Amino acid sequence: MSHKKHLKKNSFHYSNKLSMADLINAESELGRTLFGPIPMGHQREFFASKKNVWIWHENWVDQFGKLQEMTIRYEVRPSGVYKRPNGGNYQRIQGEELTNFRKAARMYLDLVKTRLYC
């Protein structure tokens, strides 16, 4: 049987067992909606890839026709939340950035719980 998703009253319902990749894609489909409209020509992803690890990815083609990408990996550790932009060094986030991350993570969890795993 194929993996089909059926929309039912603004929620996802899956008729078959899906792989972890399928679930992450479904969660990301919901997560990308948290930050408002996606600009034309942009692609956006936001999802929890595994326990205590979150991924934000956005790509677009700039005015020169060159693909631009930004990927930020967030890790929630006992000592704080750390981000790793584009494979660089980890940096601890604080203040408004930390508040915004926590808010986005809570919204994401609420959204996938109520729209995907209901």
N, C-alpha and C positions, 0 to 999 in steps of 0.2 A: 504494500500500500504506500502511496505517496504521502509526504508530510504536507498537509494542507492546513491553512489557518482560515478560520471563518470569523468575520467580524460580527459581533452580536451586541447591540446596544452599546457601542463605543468601548467594547472590551474584546480581548483576544480569547478565542477558544481553540484549543488544539485537539484534533481528533486522534492523533497518534503520538507515540513516545518520540520526543525530539532529542537530538544530540545537544551537548553543552554549547556548541557553536551556534546551533539554531536558537537556543534560548537567549544567548548573549545578543544575537542579532535582533531578536524580538524586543529584548529589553532596551537595546540601543535605539531602536525605532521609536520607542516611547521617550527615552531619555533625551533625545535630540530636540524634543519639543519644549523642554523646560526653560530655555533661554530666549524665548520669543521667536519671531520669524527668522528663517534662515535666508540670508541674502541670496539673490539670484546668482547661480554659478558656484555656490558654496556647498560643500557637504560637511555634515557635522555628526559626530558620534559622542555619546556620553554614557558610560556603563560601568558597572562593577565587574571586573574581569575575574576576580577571585576574592576570597575573604580579605578585607582590609586593603584592597587595591582597586583604584578607580582610574579610568582612562577618559581623557577628553581629547578628541581629535577633530581637527577641522582642516579642510583643504579647499583651494580655490585657484583660479587662473588669474594672474595679475594683468595689469593693463598692457604688459609687453608679451602676453601669451605664455608666460612661464608659470608652471605649477608651483604653488606655495603650499607648505604644509606646517601644521603646528600640532604636536602631540605632547600632552602633559600626562605623566603617570603620577598619581597621588598615592602615597602609602600612609595608612593610619597606623601609627606605632604607639606604644605606651608613653613615649616621650614627646609625642606631638604628631602633627600631620606634615608630611614632607612631599614636595613636588620635585619632579625631575623633567624639565622641559627638553624636548627633542633629544633625549638620550644623554643629556649633560649631567652635571652634578646635582645631587639632592640638596634642596634648600628647605628649611623649616618655614612654614607659612604662619602668619600671625595677623592679628588685627582684623580689618575689614575683609581681607582675602580669606582668612580662616572662617569668619562668620559666613561669608558667601558660600564657601565650600560646604560647610555643615548644612546650611539651608538647602543647597542643591542636592546633597546626598539624602537628606530627609525627604525632600519632595520626590526624588527618584524612587526611593524605597516605597513611599506611599503610592506612587503612580503604578509601579509594576505590581505591587501587591493587590491593588484594587482593579487594575485593568487587564493584567496578564494572568495572575495566579488566583483569580477569584472562583 
